[in-house]
Amino acid sequence: MTVTSRLAALALVSLLATGTAFAQTAAPAAKTDTKTDTAATADKKAPKERSAESLECSKQADAKGLKGKERKKFRRECMKEAKAGTAAPATADKK
């Protein structure tokens, strides 16, 4: 055998051995992924209920036409004020 044919044979054997090794390690990982996917699907079926404060802050943000970072910032401040016991409409009076 020449050096070139030996290298070709070695490359072919390496590819076949590597494919088998990856196939053997992927099977157990797929089983654990299935359990995780099932748990994630269960979470999606039962959405978290939003508080009245959260819904009110979202309505106010919609009324102002806020989107993206501005909306997040507004809602964060609104929720802080709502939890502190201050009225949420007071935020609109400040501006």
PDB file of N, CA, C and O in Angstrom:
ATOM      1  N   MET A   1       0.832  -1.188   0.000  1.00  0.00           N
ATOM      2  CA  MET A   1       0.000   0.000   0.000  1.00  0.00           C
ATOM      3  C   MET A   1       0.871   1.244   0.000  1.00  0.00           C
ATOM      4  O   MET A   1       1.943   1.298   0.604  1.00  0.00           O
ATOM      5  N   THR A   2       0.369   2.214  -0.690  1.00  0.00           N
ATOM      6  CA  THR A   2       1.098   3.472  -0.720  1.00  0.00           C
ATOM      7  C   THR A   2       0.648   4.337   0.453  1.00  0.00           C
ATOM      8  O   THR A   2      -0.336   4.027   1.124  1.00  0.00           O
ATOM      9  N   VAL A   3       1.362   5.401   0.685  1.00  0.00           N
ATOM     10  CA  VAL A   3       1.056   6.313   1.794  1.00  0.00           C
ATOM     11  C   VAL A   3      -0.304   6.965   1.572  1.00  0.00           C
ATOM     12  O   VAL A   3      -1.070   7.131   2.522  1.00  0.00           O
ATOM     13  N   THR A   4      -0.606   7.327   0.361  1.00  0.00           N
ATOM     14  CA  THR A   4      -1.877   7.977   0.052  1.00  0.00           C
ATOM     15  C   THR A   4      -3.054   7.049   0.326  1.00  0.00           C
ATOM     16  O   THR A   4      -4.054   7.469   0.907  1.00  0.00           O
ATOM     17  N   SER A   5      -2.945   5.826  -0.077  1.00  0.00           N
ATOM     18  CA  SER A   5      -4.043   4.879   0.155  1.00  0.00           C
ATOM     19  C   SER A   5      -4.190   4.569   1.649  1.00  0.00           C
ATOM     20  O   SER A   5      -5.304   4.357   2.128  1.00  0.00           O
ATOM     21  N   ARG A   6      -3.093   4.542   2.372  1.00  0.00           N
ATOM     22  CA  ARG A   6      -3.164   4.322   3.820  1.00  0.00           C
ATOM     23  C   ARG A   6      -3.878   5.494   4.502  1.00  0.00           C
ATOM     24  O   ARG A   6      -4.713   5.290   5.383  1.00  0.00           O
ATOM     25  N   LEU A   7      -3.548   6.707   4.091  1.00  0.00           N
ATOM     26  CA  LEU A   7      -4.190   7.880   4.661  1.00  0.00           C
ATOM     27  C   LEU A   7      -5.690   7.896   4.330  1.00  0.00           C
ATOM     28  O   LEU A   7      -6.510   8.264   5.172  1.00  0.00           O
ATOM     29  N   ALA A   8      -6.037   7.505   3.130  1.00  0.00           N
ATOM     30  CA  ALA A   8      -7.442   7.453   2.737  1.00  0.00           C
ATOM     31  C   ALA A   8      -8.184   6.407   3.563  1.00  0.00           C
ATOM     32  O   ALA A   8      -9.299   6.654   4.022  1.00  0.00           O
ATOM     33  N   ALA A   9      -7.573   5.253   3.751  1.00  0.00           N
ATOM     34  CA  ALA A   9      -8.201   4.196   4.549  1.00  0.00           C
ATOM     35  C   ALA A   9      -8.340   4.639   6.001  1.00  0.00           C
ATOM     36  O   ALA A   9      -9.364   4.371   6.628  1.00  0.00           O
ATOM     37  N   LEU A  10      -7.333   5.310   6.542  1.00  0.00           N
ATOM     38  CA  LEU A  10      -7.381   5.806   7.911  1.00  0.00           C
ATOM     39  C   LEU A  10      -8.478   6.854   8.069  1.00  0.00           C
ATOM     40  O   LEU A  10      -9.192   6.855   9.072  1.00  0.00           O
ATOM     41  N   ALA A  11      -8.615   7.733   7.102  1.00  0.00           N
ATOM     42  CA  ALA A  11      -9.666   8.754   7.148  1.00  0.00           C
ATOM     43  C   ALA A  11     -11.049   8.108   7.112  1.00  0.00           C
ATOM     44  O   ALA A  11     -11.940   8.520   7.855  1.00  0.00           O
ATOM     45  N   LEU A  12     -11.238   7.111   6.268  1.00  0.00           N
ATOM     46  CA  LEU A  12     -12.520   6.417   6.158  1.00  0.00           C
ATOM     47  C   LEU A  12     -12.872   5.703   7.461  1.00  0.00           C
ATOM     48  O   LEU A  12     -14.013   5.774   7.918  1.00  0.00           O
ATOM     49  N   VAL A  13     -11.907   5.021   8.056  1.00  0.00           N
ATOM     50  CA  VAL A  13     -12.131   4.322   9.319  1.00  0.00           C
ATOM     51  C   VAL A  13     -12.447   5.340  10.425  1.00  0.00           C
ATOM     52  O   VAL A  13     -13.318   5.095  11.260  1.00  0.00           O
ATOM     53  N   SER A  14     -11.757   6.453  10.433  1.00  0.00           N
ATOM     54  CA  SER A  14     -11.995   7.487  11.440  1.00  0.00           C
ATOM     55  C   SER A  14     -13.409   8.039  11.328  1.00  0.00           C
ATOM     56  O   SER A  14     -14.083   8.226  12.341  1.00  0.00           O
ATOM     57  N   LEU A  15     -13.860   8.298  10.119  1.00  0.00           N
ATOM     58  CA  LEU A  15     -15.215   8.812   9.921  1.00  0.00           C
ATOM     59  C   LEU A  15     -16.269   7.812  10.390  1.00  0.00           C
ATOM     60  O   LEU A  15     -17.243   8.193  11.039  1.00  0.00           O
ATOM     61  N   LEU A  16     -16.075   6.544  10.065  1.00  0.00           N
ATOM     62  CA  LEU A  16     -17.022   5.519  10.484  1.00  0.00           C
ATOM     63  C   LEU A  16     -17.030   5.360  12.001  1.00  0.00           C
ATOM     64  O   LEU A  16     -18.098   5.214  12.594  1.00  0.00           O
ATOM     65  N   ALA A  17     -15.873   5.385  12.632  1.00  0.00           N
ATOM     66  CA  ALA A  17     -15.785   5.234  14.085  1.00  0.00           C
ATOM     67  C   ALA A  17     -16.373   6.455  14.785  1.00  0.00           C
ATOM     68  O   ALA A  17     -17.039   6.313  15.810  1.00  0.00           O
ATOM     69  N   THR A  18     -16.141   7.633  14.255  1.00  0.00           N
ATOM     70  CA  THR A  18     -16.665   8.854  14.851  1.00  0.00           C
ATOM     71  C   THR A  18     -18.182   8.890  14.742  1.00  0.00           C
ATOM     72  O   THR A  18     -18.861   9.280  15.692  1.00  0.00           O
ATOM     73  N   GLY A  19     -18.710   8.495  13.616  1.00  0.00           N
ATOM     74  CA  GLY A  19     -20.162   8.471  13.440  1.00  0.00           C
ATOM     75  C   GLY A  19     -20.826   7.538  14.428  1.00  0.00           C
ATOM     76  O   GLY A  19     -21.883   7.860  14.970  1.00  0.00           O
ATOM     77  N   THR A  20     -20.231   6.400  14.668  1.00  0.00           N
ATOM     78  CA  THR A  20     -20.766   5.436  15.628  1.00  0.00           C
ATOM     79  C   THR A  20     -20.690   5.996  17.042  1.00  0.00           C
ATOM     80  O   THR A  20     -21.624   5.819  17.824  1.00  0.00           O
ATOM     81  N   ALA A  21     -19.614   6.656  17.376  1.00  0.00           N
ATOM     82  CA  ALA A  21     -19.458   7.226  18.717  1.00  0.00           C
ATOM     83  C   ALA A  21     -20.503   8.307  18.965  1.00  0.00           C
ATOM     84  O   ALA A  21     -21.090   8.354  20.045  1.00  0.00           O
ATOM     85  N   PHE A  22     -20.742   9.164  18.001  1.00  0.00           N
ATOM     86  CA  PHE A  22     -21.746  10.220  18.168  1.00  0.00           C
ATOM     87  C   PHE A  22     -23.151   9.635  18.236  1.00  0.00           C
ATOM     88  O   PHE A  22     -23.997  10.140  18.975  1.00  0.00           O
ATOM     89  N   ALA A  23     -23.404   8.597  17.487  1.00  0.00           N
ATOM     90  CA  ALA A  23     -24.727   7.978  17.502  1.00  0.00           C
ATOM     91  C   ALA A  23     -25.003   7.358  18.862  1.00  0.00           C
ATOM     92  O   ALA A  23     -26.138   7.406  19.336  1.00  0.00           O
ATOM     93  N   GLN A  24     -24.003   6.784  19.493  1.00  0.00           N
ATOM     94  CA  GLN A  24     -24.200   6.154  20.796  1.00  0.00           C
ATOM     95  C   GLN A  24     -24.413   7.187  21.890  1.00  0.00           C
ATOM     96  O   GLN A  24     -25.187   6.934  22.815  1.00  0.00           O
ATOM     97  N   THR A  25     -23.765   8.329  21.823  1.00  0.00           N
ATOM     98  CA  THR A  25     -23.915   9.326  22.882  1.00  0.00           C
ATOM     99  C   THR A  25     -25.176  10.164  22.707  1.00  0.00           C
ATOM    100  O   THR A  25     -25.658  10.736  23.685  1.00  0.00           O
ATOM    101  N   ALA A  26     -25.726  10.259  21.509  1.00  0.00           N
ATOM    102  CA  ALA A  26     -26.899  11.092  21.277  1.00  0.00           C
ATOM    103  C   ALA A  26     -28.179  10.442  21.790  1.00  0.00           C
ATOM    104  O   ALA A  26     -29.111  11.160  22.153  1.00  0.00           O
ATOM    105  N   ALA A  27     -28.262   9.142  21.834  1.00  0.00           N
ATOM    106  CA  ALA A  27     -29.491   8.467  22.238  1.00  0.00           C
ATOM    107  C   ALA A  27     -29.889   8.786  23.682  1.00  0.00           C
ATOM    108  O   ALA A  27     -31.052   9.130  23.893  1.00  0.00           O
ATOM    109  N   PRO A  28     -29.019   8.699  24.686  1.00  0.00           N
ATOM    110  CA  PRO A  28     -29.439   9.034  26.046  1.00  0.00           C
ATOM    111  C   PRO A  28     -29.835  10.502  26.188  1.00  0.00           C
ATOM    112  O   PRO A  28     -30.754  10.816  26.944  1.00  0.00           O
ATOM    113  N   ALA A  29     -29.170  11.396  25.486  1.00  0.00           N
ATOM    114  CA  ALA A  29     -29.506  12.812  25.582  1.00  0.00           C
ATOM    115  C   ALA A  29     -30.902  13.073  25.035  1.00  0.00           C
ATOM    116  O   ALA A  29     -31.608  13.945  25.542  1.00  0.00           O
ATOM    117  N   ALA A  30     -31.307  12.341  24.022  1.00  0.00           N
ATOM    118  CA  ALA A  30     -32.636  12.533  23.446  1.00  0.00           C
ATOM    119  C   ALA A  30     -33.722  12.144  24.429  1.00  0.00           C
ATOM    120  O   ALA A  30     -34.789  12.759  24.435  1.00  0.00           O
ATOM    121  N   LYS A  31     -33.482  11.141  25.259  1.00  0.00           N
ATOM    122  CA  LYS A  31     -34.478  10.727  26.241  1.00  0.00           C
ATOM    123  C   LYS A  31     -34.694  11.801  27.293  1.00  0.00           C
ATOM    124  O   LYS A  31     -35.836  12.059  27.674  1.00  0.00           O
ATOM    125  N   THR A  32     -33.632  12.434  27.772  1.00  0.00           N
ATOM    126  CA  THR A  32     -33.791  13.482  28.773  1.00  0.00           C
ATOM    127  C   THR A  32     -34.414  14.726  28.164  1.00  0.00           C
ATOM    128  O   THR A  32     -35.156  15.439  28.840  1.00  0.00           O
ATOM    129  N   ASP A  33     -34.121  14.998  26.888  1.00  0.00           N
ATOM    130  CA  ASP A  33     -34.733  16.150  26.229  1.00  0.00           C
ATOM    131  C   ASP A  33     -36.241  15.975  26.120  1.00  0.00           C
ATOM    132  O   ASP A  33     -36.984  16.951  26.230  1.00  0.00           O
ATOM    133  N   THR A  34     -36.700  14.760  25.906  1.00  0.00           N
ATOM    134  CA  THR A  34     -38.134  14.494  25.785  1.00  0.00           C
ATOM    135  C   THR A  34     -38.843  14.835  27.084  1.00  0.00           C
ATOM    136  O   THR A  34     -39.931  15.409  27.058  1.00  0.00           O
ATOM    137  N   LYS A  35     -38.250  14.495  28.212  1.00  0.00           N
ATOM    138  CA  LYS A  35     -38.858  14.811  29.502  1.00  0.00           C
ATOM    139  C   LYS A  35     -38.905  16.321  29.710  1.00  0.00           C
ATOM    140  O   LYS A  35     -39.898  16.847  30.214  1.00  0.00           O
ATOM    141  N   THR A  36     -37.855  17.010  29.332  1.00  0.00           N
ATOM    142  CA  THR A  36     -37.817  18.457  29.469  1.00  0.00           C
ATOM    143  C   THR A  36     -38.853  19.100  28.569  1.00  0.00           C
ATOM    144  O   THR A  36     -39.531  20.041  28.983  1.00  0.00           O
ATOM    145  N   ASP A  37     -38.989  18.607  27.337  1.00  0.00           N
ATOM    146  CA  ASP A  37     -39.977  19.155  26.425  1.00  0.00           C
ATOM    147  C   ASP A  37     -41.392  18.950  26.954  1.00  0.00           C
ATOM    148  O   ASP A  37     -42.247  19.820  26.790  1.00  0.00           O
ATOM    149  N   THR A  38     -41.641  17.821  27.580  1.00  0.00           N
ATOM    150  CA  THR A  38     -42.958  17.549  28.134  1.00  0.00           C
ATOM    151  C   THR A  38     -43.266  18.532  29.252  1.00  0.00           C
ATOM    152  O   THR A  38     -44.387  19.032  29.344  1.00  0.00           O
ATOM    153  N   ALA A  39     -42.292  18.814  30.096  1.00  0.00           N
ATOM    154  CA  ALA A  39     -42.492  19.766  31.188  1.00  0.00           C
ATOM    155  C   ALA A  39     -42.713  21.175  30.640  1.00  0.00           C
ATOM    156  O   ALA A  39     -43.552  21.917  31.152  1.00  0.00           O
ATOM    157  N   ALA A  40     -41.972  21.539  29.612  1.00  0.00           N
ATOM    158  CA  ALA A  40     -42.132  22.860  29.013  1.00  0.00           C
ATOM    159  C   ALA A  40     -43.495  22.995  28.356  1.00  0.00           C
ATOM    160  O   ALA A  40     -44.105  24.063  28.410  1.00  0.00           O
ATOM    161  N   THR A  41     -43.976  21.934  27.740  1.00  0.00           N
ATOM    162  CA  THR A  41     -45.286  21.956  27.106  1.00  0.00           C
ATOM    163  C   THR A  41     -46.376  22.116  28.156  1.00  0.00           C
ATOM    164  O   THR A  41     -47.360  22.816  27.922  1.00  0.00           O
ATOM    165  N   ALA A  42     -46.216  21.483  29.297  1.00  0.00           N
ATOM    166  CA  ALA A  42     -47.202  21.600  30.367  1.00  0.00           C
ATOM    167  C   ALA A  42     -47.266  23.034  30.876  1.00  0.00           C
ATOM    168  O   ALA A  42     -48.346  23.529  31.201  1.00  0.00           O
ATOM    169  N   ASP A  43     -46.105  23.712  30.949  1.00  0.00           N
ATOM    170  CA  ASP A  43     -46.080  25.101  31.383  1.00  0.00           C
ATOM    171  C   ASP A  43     -46.785  26.005  30.381  1.00  0.00           C
ATOM    172  O   ASP A  43     -47.446  26.967  30.773  1.00  0.00           O
ATOM    173  N   LYS A  44     -46.654  25.709  29.103  1.00  0.00           N
ATOM    174  CA  LYS A  44     -47.280  26.534  28.076  1.00  0.00           C
ATOM    175  C   LYS A  44     -48.795  26.378  28.092  1.00  0.00           C
ATOM    176  O   LYS A  44     -49.522  27.315  27.761  1.00  0.00           O
ATOM    177  N   LYS A  45     -49.271  25.204  28.473  1.00  0.00           N
ATOM    178  CA  LYS A  45     -50.710  24.970  28.489  1.00  0.00           C
ATOM    179  C   LYS A  45     -51.382  25.742  29.618  1.00  0.00           C
ATOM    180  O   LYS A  45     -52.528  26.166  29.473  1.00  0.00           O
ATOM    181  N   ALA A  46     -50.700  25.930  30.727  1.00  0.00           N
ATOM    182  CA  ALA A  46     -51.263  26.647  31.862  1.00  0.00           C
ATOM    183  C   ALA A  46     -50.524  27.972  32.032  1.00  0.00           C
ATOM    184  O   ALA A  46     -49.568  28.048  32.804  1.00  0.00           O
ATOM    185  N   PRO A  47     -50.957  29.026  31.317  1.00  0.00           N
ATOM    186  CA  PRO A  47     -50.257  30.303  31.431  1.00  0.00           C
ATOM    187  C   PRO A  47     -50.455  30.904  32.823  1.00  0.00           C
ATOM    188  O   PRO A  47     -51.479  30.685  33.470  1.00  0.00           O
ATOM    189  N   LYS A  48     -49.467  31.657  33.263  1.00  0.00           N
ATOM    190  CA  LYS A  48     -49.551  32.295  34.567  1.00  0.00           C
ATOM    191  C   LYS A  48     -50.608  33.396  34.510  1.00  0.00           C
ATOM    192  O   LYS A  48     -50.721  34.130  33.527  1.00  0.00           O
ATOM    193  N   GLU A  49     -51.357  33.485  35.567  1.00  0.00           N
ATOM    194  CA  GLU A  49     -52.355  34.535  35.626  1.00  0.00           C
ATOM    195  C   GLU A  49     -51.659  35.837  35.997  1.00  0.00           C
ATOM    196  O   GLU A  49     -50.779  35.864  36.856  1.00  0.00           O
ATOM    197  N   ARG A  50     -52.065  36.909  35.339  1.00  0.00           N
ATOM    198  CA  ARG A  50     -51.465  38.206  35.581  1.00  0.00           C
ATOM    199  C   ARG A  50     -52.276  38.947  36.634  1.00  0.00           C
ATOM    200  O   ARG A  50     -53.497  38.814  36.716  1.00  0.00           O
ATOM    201  N   SER A  51     -51.573  39.720  37.426  1.00  0.00           N
ATOM    202  CA  SER A  51     -52.244  40.459  38.488  1.00  0.00           C
ATOM    203  C   SER A  51     -53.030  41.624  37.898  1.00  0.00           C
ATOM    204  O   SER A  51     -52.822  42.019  36.751  1.00  0.00           O
ATOM    205  N   ALA A  52     -53.924  42.158  38.697  1.00  0.00           N
ATOM    206  CA  ALA A  52     -54.727  43.302  38.255  1.00  0.00           C
ATOM    207  C   ALA A  52     -53.829  44.502  37.983  1.00  0.00           C
ATOM    208  O   ALA A  52     -54.081  45.277  37.061  1.00  0.00           O
ATOM    209  N   GLU A  53     -52.767  44.654  38.800  1.00  0.00           N
ATOM    210  CA  GLU A  53     -51.832  45.773  38.602  1.00  0.00           C
ATOM    211  C   GLU A  53     -51.122  45.642  37.253  1.00  0.00           C
ATOM    212  O   GLU A  53     -50.952  46.621  36.526  1.00  0.00           O
ATOM    213  N   SER A  54     -50.715  44.414  36.935  1.00  0.00           N
ATOM    214  CA  SER A  54     -50.020  44.179  35.684  1.00  0.00           C
ATOM    215  C   SER A  54     -50.917  44.485  34.487  1.00  0.00           C
ATOM    216  O   SER A  54     -50.486  45.109  33.517  1.00  0.00           O
ATOM    217  N   LEU A  55     -52.166  44.038  34.569  1.00  0.00           N
ATOM    218  CA  LEU A  55     -53.104  44.304  33.472  1.00  0.00           C
ATOM    219  C   LEU A  55     -53.373  45.794  33.321  1.00  0.00           C
ATOM    220  O   LEU A  55     -53.447  46.306  32.204  1.00  0.00           O
ATOM    221  N   GLU A  56     -53.518  46.488  34.444  1.00  0.00           N
ATOM    222  CA  GLU A  56     -53.776  47.926  34.397  1.00  0.00           C
ATOM    223  C   GLU A  56     -52.584  48.674  33.799  1.00  0.00           C
ATOM    224  O   GLU A  56     -52.765  49.579  32.984  1.00  0.00           O
ATOM    225  N   CYS A  57     -51.377  48.303  34.197  1.00  0.00           N
ATOM    226  CA  CYS A  57     -50.181  48.946  33.657  1.00  0.00           C
ATOM    227  C   CYS A  57     -50.059  48.682  32.158  1.00  0.00           C
ATOM    228  O   CYS A  57     -49.645  49.563  31.405  1.00  0.00           O
ATOM    229  N   SER A  58     -50.415  47.476  31.723  1.00  0.00           N
ATOM    230  CA  SER A  58     -50.378  47.159  30.294  1.00  0.00           C
ATOM    231  C   SER A  58     -51.386  48.001  29.530  1.00  0.00           C
ATOM    232  O   SER A  58     -51.094  48.488  28.438  1.00  0.00           O
ATOM    233  N   LYS A  59     -52.574  48.173  30.101  1.00  0.00           N
ATOM    234  CA  LYS A  59     -53.596  49.001  29.446  1.00  0.00           C
ATOM    235  C   LYS A  59     -53.116  50.436  29.309  1.00  0.00           C
ATOM    236  O   LYS A  59     -53.327  51.067  28.274  1.00  0.00           O
ATOM    237  N   GLN A  60     -52.472  50.953  30.350  1.00  0.00           N
ATOM    238  CA  GLN A  60     -51.955  52.323  30.296  1.00  0.00           C
ATOM    239  C   GLN A  60     -50.853  52.456  29.243  1.00  0.00           C
ATOM    240  O   GLN A  60     -50.795  53.447  28.515  1.00  0.00           O
ATOM    241  N   ALA A  61     -49.990  51.458  29.173  1.00  0.00           N
ATOM    242  CA  ALA A  61     -48.913  51.475  28.181  1.00  0.00           C
ATOM    243  C   ALA A  61     -49.501  51.414  26.774  1.00  0.00           C
ATOM    244  O   ALA A  61     -49.014  52.092  25.869  1.00  0.00           O
ATOM    245  N   ASP A  62     -50.547  50.604  26.584  1.00  0.00           N
ATOM    246  CA  ASP A  62     -51.212  50.530  25.280  1.00  0.00           C
ATOM    247  C   ASP A  62     -51.832  51.867  24.912  1.00  0.00           C
ATOM    248  O   ASP A  62     -51.742  52.306  23.766  1.00  0.00           O
ATOM    249  N   ALA A  63     -52.464  52.518  25.892  1.00  0.00           N
ATOM    250  CA  ALA A  63     -53.114  53.803  25.639  1.00  0.00           C
ATOM    251  C   ALA A  63     -52.096  54.860  25.214  1.00  0.00           C
ATOM    252  O   ALA A  63     -52.393  55.736  24.402  1.00  0.00           O
ATOM    253  N   LYS A  64     -50.897  54.762  25.776  1.00  0.00           N
ATOM    254  CA  LYS A  64     -49.842  55.719  25.419  1.00  0.00           C
ATOM    255  C   LYS A  64     -49.115  55.321  24.142  1.00  0.00           C
ATOM    256  O   LYS A  64     -48.335  56.106  23.602  1.00  0.00           O
ATOM    257  N   GLY A  65     -49.363  54.114  23.656  1.00  0.00           N
ATOM    258  CA  GLY A  65     -48.719  53.641  22.432  1.00  0.00           C
ATOM    259  C   GLY A  65     -47.262  53.290  22.633  1.00  0.00           C
ATOM    260  O   GLY A  65     -46.470  53.392  21.696  1.00  0.00           O
ATOM    261  N   LEU A  66     -46.892  52.879  23.828  1.00  0.00           N
ATOM    262  CA  LEU A  66     -45.495  52.556  24.122  1.00  0.00           C
ATOM    263  C   LEU A  66     -45.149  51.157  23.628  1.00  0.00           C
ATOM    264  O   LEU A  66     -45.963  50.235  23.697  1.00  0.00           O
ATOM    265  N   LYS A  67     -43.921  51.021  23.128  1.00  0.00           N
ATOM    266  CA  LYS A  67     -43.437  49.729  22.645  1.00  0.00           C
ATOM    267  C   LYS A  67     -41.977  49.581  23.004  1.00  0.00           C
ATOM    268  O   LYS A  67     -41.272  50.567  23.221  1.00  0.00           O
ATOM    269  N   GLY A  68     -41.534  48.345  23.063  1.00  0.00           N
ATOM    270  CA  GLY A  68     -40.116  48.036  23.280  1.00  0.00           C
ATOM    271  C   GLY A  68     -39.613  48.445  24.649  1.00  0.00           C
ATOM    272  O   GLY A  68     -40.263  48.199  25.665  1.00  0.00           O
ATOM    273  N   LYS A  69     -38.432  49.080  24.664  1.00  0.00           N
ATOM    274  CA  LYS A  69     -37.786  49.449  25.914  1.00  0.00           C
ATOM    275  C   LYS A  69     -38.600  50.469  26.692  1.00  0.00           C
ATOM    276  O   LYS A  69     -38.653  50.416  27.921  1.00  0.00           O
ATOM    277  N   GLU A  70     -39.237  51.402  25.983  1.00  0.00           N
ATOM    278  CA  GLU A  70     -40.042  52.412  26.661  1.00  0.00           C
ATOM    279  C   GLU A  70     -41.201  51.759  27.410  1.00  0.00           C
ATOM    280  O   GLU A  70     -41.524  52.142  28.534  1.00  0.00           O
ATOM    281  N   ARG A  71     -41.818  50.771  26.773  1.00  0.00           N
ATOM    282  CA  ARG A  71     -42.943  50.065  27.400  1.00  0.00           C
ATOM    283  C   ARG A  71     -42.476  49.300  28.640  1.00  0.00           C
ATOM    284  O   ARG A  71     -43.128  49.339  29.683  1.00  0.00           O
ATOM    285  N   LYS A  72     -41.354  48.613  28.521  1.00  0.00           N
ATOM    286  CA  LYS A  72     -40.825  47.869  29.662  1.00  0.00           C
ATOM    287  C   LYS A  72     -40.525  48.801  30.829  1.00  0.00           C
ATOM    288  O   LYS A  72     -40.852  48.499  31.977  1.00  0.00           O
ATOM    289  N   LYS A  73     -39.902  49.928  30.528  1.00  0.00           N
ATOM    290  CA  LYS A  73     -39.555  50.892  31.568  1.00  0.00           C
ATOM    291  C   LYS A  73     -40.820  51.426  32.232  1.00  0.00           C
ATOM    292  O   LYS A  73     -40.889  51.501  33.459  1.00  0.00           O
ATOM    293  N   PHE A  74     -41.817  51.795  31.436  1.00  0.00           N
ATOM    294  CA  PHE A  74     -43.067  52.313  31.978  1.00  0.00           C
ATOM    295  C   PHE A  74     -43.749  51.277  32.866  1.00  0.00           C
ATOM    296  O   PHE A  74     -44.177  51.591  33.976  1.00  0.00           O
ATOM    297  N   ARG A  75     -43.848  50.047  32.378  1.00  0.00           N
ATOM    298  CA  ARG A  75     -44.517  48.999  33.141  1.00  0.00           C
ATOM    299  C   ARG A  75     -43.776  48.701  34.440  1.00  0.00           C
ATOM    300  O   ARG A  75     -44.410  48.474  35.471  1.00  0.00           O
ATOM    301  N   ARG A  76     -42.440  48.699  34.407  1.00  0.00           N
ATOM    302  CA  ARG A  76     -41.651  48.440  35.603  1.00  0.00           C
ATOM    303  C   ARG A  76     -41.938  49.501  36.667  1.00  0.00           C
ATOM    304  O   ARG A  76     -42.163  49.178  37.833  1.00  0.00           O
ATOM    305  N   GLU A  77     -41.929  50.775  36.248  1.00  0.00           N
ATOM    306  CA  GLU A  77     -42.209  51.864  37.184  1.00  0.00           C
ATOM    307  C   GLU A  77     -43.645  51.801  37.681  1.00  0.00           C
ATOM    308  O   GLU A  77     -43.907  52.021  38.863  1.00  0.00           O
ATOM    309  N   CYS A  78     -44.566  51.504  36.787  1.00  0.00           N
ATOM    310  CA  CYS A  78     -45.977  51.412  37.141  1.00  0.00           C
ATOM    311  C   CYS A  78     -46.201  50.301  38.167  1.00  0.00           C
ATOM    312  O   CYS A  78     -46.945  50.487  39.130  1.00  0.00           O
ATOM    313  N   MET A  79     -45.569  49.162  37.968  1.00  0.00           N
ATOM    314  CA  MET A  79     -45.726  48.040  38.886  1.00  0.00           C
ATOM    315  C   MET A  79     -45.134  48.371  40.259  1.00  0.00           C
ATOM    316  O   MET A  79     -45.702  47.995  41.284  1.00  0.00           O
ATOM    317  N   LYS A  80     -43.988  49.080  40.283  1.00  0.00           N
ATOM    318  CA  LYS A  80     -43.397  49.484  41.559  1.00  0.00           C
ATOM    319  C   LYS A  80     -44.358  50.375  42.323  1.00  0.00           C
ATOM    320  O   LYS A  80     -44.565  50.199  43.524  1.00  0.00           O
ATOM    321  N   GLU A  81     -44.943  51.334  41.619  1.00  0.00           N
ATOM    322  CA  GLU A  81     -45.882  52.249  42.262  1.00  0.00           C
ATOM    323  C   GLU A  81     -47.134  51.521  42.723  1.00  0.00           C
ATOM    324  O   GLU A  81     -47.666  51.820  43.792  1.00  0.00           O
ATOM    325  N   ALA A  82     -47.605  50.577  41.935  1.00  0.00           N
ATOM    326  CA  ALA A  82     -48.807  49.834  42.299  1.00  0.00           C
ATOM    327  C   ALA A  82     -48.553  48.976  43.539  1.00  0.00           C
ATOM    328  O   ALA A  82     -49.420  48.866  44.406  1.00  0.00           O
ATOM    329  N   LYS A  83     -47.380  48.373  43.623  1.00  0.00           N
ATOM    330  CA  LYS A  83     -47.054  47.546  44.780  1.00  0.00           C
ATOM    331  C   LYS A  83     -46.802  48.401  46.023  1.00  0.00           C
ATOM    332  O   LYS A  83     -47.050  47.962  47.146  1.00  0.00           O
ATOM    333  N   ALA A  84     -46.307  49.627  45.812  1.00  0.00           N
ATOM    334  CA  ALA A  84     -46.052  50.521  46.940  1.00  0.00           C
ATOM    335  C   ALA A  84     -47.351  51.100  47.485  1.00  0.00           C
ATOM    336  O   ALA A  84     -47.376  51.671  48.575  1.00  0.00           O
ATOM    337  N   GLY A  85     -48.424  50.950  46.725  1.00  0.00           N
ATOM    338  CA  GLY A  85     -49.708  51.435  47.185  1.00  0.00           C
ATOM    339  C   GLY A  85     -50.099  52.776  46.598  1.00  0.00           C
ATOM    340  O   GLY A  85     -51.179  53.286  46.896  1.00  0.00           O
ATOM    341  N   THR A  86     -49.245  53.359  45.768  1.00  0.00           N
ATOM    342  CA  THR A  86     -49.588  54.619  45.117  1.00  0.00           C
ATOM    343  C   THR A  86     -50.475  54.332  43.925  1.00  0.00           C
ATOM    344  O   THR A  86     -50.374  53.270  43.309  1.00  0.00           O
ATOM    345  N   ALA A  87     -51.310  55.238  43.609  1.00  0.00           N
ATOM    346  CA  ALA A  87     -52.205  55.055  42.468  1.00  0.00           C
ATOM    347  C   ALA A  87     -51.412  55.127  41.182  1.00  0.00           C
ATOM    348  O   ALA A  87     -50.568  56.009  41.024  1.00  0.00           O
ATOM    349  N   ALA A  88     -51.666  54.221  40.268  1.00  0.00           N
ATOM    350  CA  ALA A  88     -50.957  54.197  38.993  1.00  0.00           C
ATOM    351  C   ALA A  88     -51.247  55.421  38.139  1.00  0.00           C
ATOM    352  O   ALA A  88     -50.332  55.899  37.469  1.00  0.00           O
ATOM    353  N   PRO A  89     -52.489  55.971  38.119  1.00  0.00           N
ATOM    354  CA  PRO A  89     -52.726  57.152  37.292  1.00  0.00           C
ATOM    355  C   PRO A  89     -51.919  58.373  37.736  1.00  0.00           C
ATOM    356  O   PRO A  89     -51.779  59.319  36.962  1.00  0.00           O
ATOM    357  N   ALA A  90     -51.388  58.378  38.955  1.00  0.00           N
ATOM    358  CA  ALA A  90     -50.585  59.498  39.415  1.00  0.00           C
ATOM    359  C   ALA A  90     -49.336  59.653  38.561  1.00  0.00           C
ATOM    360  O   ALA A  90     -48.803  60.758  38.455  1.00  0.00           O
ATOM    361  N   THR A  91     -48.860  58.585  37.957  1.00  0.00           N
ATOM    362  CA  THR A  91     -47.694  58.653  37.080  1.00  0.00           C
ATOM    363  C   THR A  91     -47.985  59.540  35.875  1.00  0.00           C
ATOM    364  O   THR A  91     -47.123  60.305  35.442  1.00  0.00           O
ATOM    365  N   ALA A  92     -49.190  59.440  35.337  1.00  0.00           N
ATOM    366  CA  ALA A  92     -49.550  60.246  34.175  1.00  0.00           C
ATOM    367  C   ALA A  92     -49.650  61.718  34.545  1.00  0.00           C
ATOM    368  O   ALA A  92     -49.408  62.574  33.694  1.00  0.00           O
ATOM    369  N   ASP A  93     -50.004  62.044  35.799  1.00  0.00           N
ATOM    370  CA  ASP A  93     -50.112  63.436  36.211  1.00  0.00           C
ATOM    371  C   ASP A  93     -48.771  64.126  36.354  1.00  0.00           C
ATOM    372  O   ASP A  93     -48.662  65.342  36.192  1.00  0.00           O
ATOM    373  N   LYS A  94     -47.727  63.321  36.667  1.00  0.00           N
ATOM    374  CA  LYS A  94     -46.392  63.904  36.860  1.00  0.00           C
ATOM    375  C   LYS A  94     -45.831  64.465  35.563  1.00  0.00           C
ATOM    376  O   LYS A  94     -45.090  65.448  35.586  1.00  0.00           O
ATOM    377  N   LYS A  95     -46.170  63.858  34.439  1.00  0.00           N
ATOM    378  CA  LYS A  95     -45.593  64.286  33.160  1.00  0.00           C
ATOM    379  C   LYS A  95     -46.394  65.328  32.557  1.00  0.00           C
ATOM    380  O   LYS A  95     -46.064  65.813  31.475  1.00  0.00           O
TER     381      LYS A  95
END
